[in-house]
């Protein structure tokens, strides 16, 4: 048993824990799957498509933005969101690297 991280996650995993927390909710996954590559969506578009209340969508978007998965851009009164695919791929790659390095190709 590895007890090194029983009390505290390593600093490099703190960002990853936010990513996986954000990805761990079905509604947030549905919101992410709405984005086409390179597309920006406005809050109203996501509200109308998701069937969720504006407050609920704003909550989910805030968690996804805070985790670094979405980028938020204000254009006047409008706010648009886009998927930061490079960030998400990097986070997933870091987890994959850890598993490969630590556990190897166990069968």
KETOR-719810 format. One record per residue: residue in one letter; y, x, z of N, C-alpha, C, O, CB in turn. Coordinates in steps of 0.05 Angstrom, whole numbers, padded with zeros to 5 digits, always signed. Glycine has a CB too. Layout:
<nodes>
AYXZYXZYXZYXZYXZ ...
</nodes>
This chain:
<nodes>
X-00024+00017+00000+00000+00000+00000+00025+00018+00000+00027+00037+00016+00000-00019+00025 X+00043+00012-00018+00068+00027-00020+00089+00013-00002+00098-00009-00009+00078+00029-00049 X+00096+00025+00020+00115+00013+00039+00144+00023+00034+00162+00015+00049+00107+00020+00067 X+00148+00039+00014+00174+00051+00009+00196+00029+00005+00219+00034+00013+00174+00069-00016 X+00189+00007-00006+00210-00013-00012+00205-00039+00003+00215-00060-00005+00210-00019-00042 X+00191-00038+00025+00185-00062+00041+00211-00074+00053+00212-00098+00056+00166-00055+00063 X+00230-00057+00059+00255-00067+00072+00278-00071+00053+00295-00088+00057+00263-00048+00094 X+00279-00054+00031+00302-00055+00014+00295-00047-00014+00279-00028-00018+00324-00036+00025 X+00305-00061-00033+00301-00054-00061+00317-00029-00068+00338-00024-00057+00309-00077-00080 X+00306-00012-00086+00322+00010-00095+00347+00000-00110+00346-00022-00122+00305+00029-00114 X+00368+00015-00110+00394+00007-00122+00391-00002-00151+00403-00022-00159+00414+00029-00120 X+00375+00013-00166+00372+00006-00195+00357-00021-00199+00358-00031-00221+00357+00028-00209 X+00344-00031-00179+00330-00056-00181+00348-00080-00173+00341-00103-00179+00305-00056-00164 X+00370-00075-00160+00387-00097-00151+00397-00113-00175+00397-00138-00175+00411-00087-00135 X+00406-00099-00196+00415-00113-00220+00392-00128-00233+00396-00151-00242+00427-00092-00240 X+00369-00116-00233+00346-00129-00245+00338-00154-00229+00329-00174-00241+00322-00110-00246 X+00341-00154-00203+00334-00177-00187+00352-00201-00194+00343-00224-00194+00335-00171-00157 X+00377-00195-00200+00396-00216-00208+00388-00228-00235+00389-00252-00240+00425-00206-00209 X+00379-00210-00253+00370-00219-00280+00346-00238-00277+00346-00259-00289+00363-00195-00298 X+00326-00230-00261+00302-00246-00259+00307-00271-00243+00294-00292-00248+00280-00230-00246 X+00326-00270-00224+00333-00295-00210+00345-00315-00230+00339-00339-00229+00352-00289-00186 X+00363-00305-00247+00376-00322-00266+00356-00333-00286+00358-00356-00295+00398-00307-00281 X+00337-00317-00294+00317-00326-00314+00296-00344-00302+00280-00357-00316+00304-00302-00326 X+00295-00345-00275+00274-00360-00261+00278-00390-00259+00263-00403-00244+00270-00348-00235 X+00297-00401-00273+00302-00429-00271+00299-00441-00299+00311-00431-00318+00330-00435-00259 X+00284-00463-00301+00278-00475-00327+00303-00484-00342+00305-00480-00366+00260-00499-00323 X+00323-00495-00328+00347-00504-00341+00363-00481-00353+00374-00482-00375+00365-00520-00322 X+00363-00458-00339+00377-00434-00349+00362-00423-00373+00375-00413-00392+00380-00413-00327 X+00336-00425-00373+00320-00416-00396+00327-00433-00420+00330-00423-00442+00290-00416-00390 X+00329-00459-00416+00335-00478-00438+00363-00471-00449+00367-00472-00473+00334-00507-00428 X+00382-00466-00431+00409-00459-00440+00408-00433-00457+00421-00432-00478+00428-00455-00416 X+00394-00413-00448+00392-00388-00464+00380-00392-00491+00388-00380-00511+00376-00367-00448 X+00360-00410-00492+00346-00415-00518+00364-00431-00538+00357-00433-00561+00321-00430-00513 X+00386-00441-00528+00405-00455-00546+00420-00436-00565+00428-00443-00586+00425-00471-00530 X+00423-00411-00556+00439-00392-00571+00424-00381-00595+00402-00370-00593+00448-00369-00552 X+00437-00383-00618+00428-00369-00642+00438-00340-00640+00457-00335-00626+00438-00383-00669 X+00425-00321-00654+00434-00293-00653+00464-00291-00661+00472-00301-00682+00417-00276-00672 X+00479-00278-00644+00508-00274-00649+00526-00298-00644+00550-00296-00649+00511-00264-00676 X+00514-00320-00637+00530-00345-00634+00545-00347-00608+00535-00337-00587+00511-00369-00636 X+00568-00359-00609+00584-00366-00585+00583-00396-00581+00588-00411-00601+00613-00355-00586 X+00578-00405-00557+00578-00433-00551+00599-00439-00531+00604-00424-00512+00550-00443-00541 X+00612-00462-00534+00632-00471-00515+00619-00488-00494+00597-00500-00498+00655-00486-00529 X+00631-00489-00471+00620-00504-00448+00613-00533-00456+00592-00543-00450+00640-00504-00425 X+00631-00546-00470+00627-00574-00478+00602-00577-00496+00587-00596-00493+00652-00584-00493 X+00598-00558-00514+00574-00559-00531+00548-00558-00514+00529-00572-00520+00574-00535-00552 X+00548-00540-00494+00525-00537-00477+00521-00562-00460+00498-00571-00457+00527-00512-00459 X+00542-00574-00450+00540-00598-00434+00529-00621-00451+00511-00635-00442+00568-00606-00422 X+00540-00624-00475+00531-00646-00492+00502-00643-00500+00487-00663-00503+00549-00648-00517 X+00493-00619-00505+00466-00614-00514+00446-00615-00492+00423-00624-00496+00465-00587-00529 X+00453-00605-00468+00434-00602-00446+00428-00628-00432+00406-00631-00421+00445-00582-00427 X+00447-00647-00432+00443-00671-00417+00450-00668-00387+00447-00687-00372+00415-00681-00420 X+00458-00644-00380+00466-00639-00352+00495-00645-00348+00510-00648-00367+00460-00609-00344 X+00503-00648-00323+00531-00653-00317+00547-00627-00322+00535-00605-00323+00535-00662-00287 X+00573-00630-00326+00590-00607-00330+00588-00587-00306+00587-00563-00310+00619-00616-00334 X+00587-00598-00282+00585-00582-00258+00559-00566-00258+00559-00542-00251+00587-00599-00232 X+00537-00579-00265+00511-00565-00265+00511-00543-00286+00501-00521-00281+00488-00585-00271 X+00521-00549-00310+00522-00529-00331+00539-00505-00323+00532-00482-00327+00532-00541-00358 X+00562-00511-00311+00580-00489-00302+00566-00471-00281+00569-00447-00281+00606-00501-00290 X+00551-00484-00263+00535-00469-00243+00515-00450-00257+00514-00426-00251+00521-00488-00224 X+00500-00461-00276+00480-00445-00290+00493-00423-00306+00483-00400-00306+00463-00462-00308 X+00515-00429-00319+00529-00409-00335+00540-00386-00318+00540-00363-00325+00551-00421-00352 X+00550-00394-00294+00561-00373-00276+00539-00354-00267+00543-00330-00266+00574-00387-00251 X+00515-00365-00260+00493-00347-00252+00484-00329-00275+00478-00306-00271+00470-00364-00242 X+00483-00340-00299+00475-00324-00322+00496-00303-00329+00489-00281-00337+00470-00342-00346 X+00521-00310-00325+00543-00291-00330+00543-00269-00309+00546-00245-00315+00570-00305-00332 X+00541-00277-00284+00540-00258-00261+00517-00238-00264+00519-00215-00256+00539-00273-00235 X+00495-00248-00275+00472-00230-00278+00475-00212-00302+00460-00193-00305+00447-00247-00282 X+00495-00217-00319+00500-00200-00342+00486-00209-00368+00489-00197-00389+00491-00172-00337 X+00473-00232-00366+00457-00242-00389+00476-00255-00410+00471-00252-00434+00436-00262-00380 X+00496-00269-00400+00516-00281-00418+00543-00267-00415+00550-00257-00393+00519-00311-00412 X+00558-00267-00436+00586-00258-00436+00603-00283-00437+00597-00302-00451+00593-00238-00459 X+00625-00282-00422+00644-00304-00421+00670-00295-00434+00680-00273-00428+00649-00314-00392 X+00681-00312-00452+00706-00305-00465+00725-00330-00464+00717-00351-00472+00702-00295-00494 X+00749-00325-00455+00769-00347-00454+00787-00345-00479+00799-00323-00484+00785-00347-00428 X+00789-00367-00493+00807-00368-00516+00826-00392-00512+00819-00414-00518+00792-00371-00543 X+00849-00386-00500+00867-00408-00492+00855-00424-00469+00848-00413-00449+00874-00426-00516 X+00852-00450-00474+00839-00467-00453+00809-00468-00456+00795-00476-00438+00850-00495-00455 X+00799-00459-00479+00770-00460-00484+00756-00435-00473+00767-00413-00474+00765-00463-00514 X+00732-00439-00463+00715-00417-00454+00690-00417-00471+00677-00438-00473+00709-00419-00423 X+00683-00394-00482+00658-00393-00497+00640-00372-00485+00648-00354-00470+00664-00386-00527 X+00615-00375-00491+00594-00358-00480+00577-00347-00502+00572-00361-00522+00576-00373-00459 X+00567-00323-00499+00549-00311-00518+00528-00295-00503+00532-00285-00481+00564-00293-00538 X+00504-00293-00515+00482-00279-00503+00486-00249-00507+00491-00240-00529+00455-00288-00515 X+00483-00234-00485+00484-00205-00487+00456-00195-00490+00443-00186-00471+00498-00192-00462 X+00446-00197-00515+00418-00190-00521+00412-00161-00514+00390-00155-00504+00411-00195-00550 X+00430-00143-00519+00426-00115-00513+00421-00111-00483+00404-00096-00475+00449-00097-00522 X+00437-00124-00466+00434-00122-00437+00407-00132-00428+00393-00120-00412+00457-00137-00423 X+00400-00156-00439+00375-00168-00431+00351-00151-00440+00332-00147-00424+00372-00196-00443 X+00352-00141-00464+00330-00123-00473+00328-00098-00456+00306-00088-00450+00334-00116-00503 X+00351-00087-00449+00351-00063-00432+00338-00069-00404+00322-00053-00394+00380-00053-00428 X+00345-00092-00393+00334-00099-00367+00304-00102-00369+00289-00092-00352+00346-00125-00356 X+00294-00116-00389+00266-00120-00393+00251-00093-00399+00229-00089-00390+00260-00140-00415 X+00264-00076-00414+00253-00050-00420+00250-00033-00395+00231-00018-00392+00270-00035-00441 X+00270-00034-00377+00268-00019-00352+00245-00028-00335+00232-00012-00322+00295-00021-00336 X+00240-00054-00334+00217-00064-00319+00191-00054-00332+00173-00045-00319+00218-00095-00317 X+00190-00057-00358+00166-00048-00372+00161-00018-00368+00138-00010-00363+00168-00053-00403 X+00182-00002-00369+00180+00027-00364+00169+00032-00336+00151+00049-00332+00207+00041-00368 X+00180+00018-00316+00170+00022-00289+00141+00016-00286+00125+00031-00275+00186+00004-00270 X+00132-00007-00298+00104-00014-00296+00087+00006-00310+00066+00014-00300+00100-00043-00308 X+00095+00015-00334+00079+00035-00348+00078+00062-00333+00057+00074-00330+00091+00040-00376 X+00101+00070-00322+00102+00096-00308+00087+00095-00282+00073+00114-00275+00131+00104-00303 X+00090+00073-00267+00078+00072-00241+00049+00065-00241+00032+00076-00227+00093+00052-00224 X+00042+00045-00258+00015+00035-00258-00002+00046-00282-00027+00044-00282+00015+00005-00259 X+00011+00057-00302-00003+00068-00325-00018+00046-00340-00011+00022-00338-00023+00089-00316 X-00038+00054-00353-00054+00036-00370-00079+00028-00354-00101+00032-00364-00061+00048-00397 X-00076+00016-00331-00099+00008-00315-00114-00015-00329-00102-00032-00343-00090-00001-00287 X-00139-00015-00326-00156-00036-00338-00168-00054-00317-00182-00072-00323-00178-00024-00356 
</nodes>
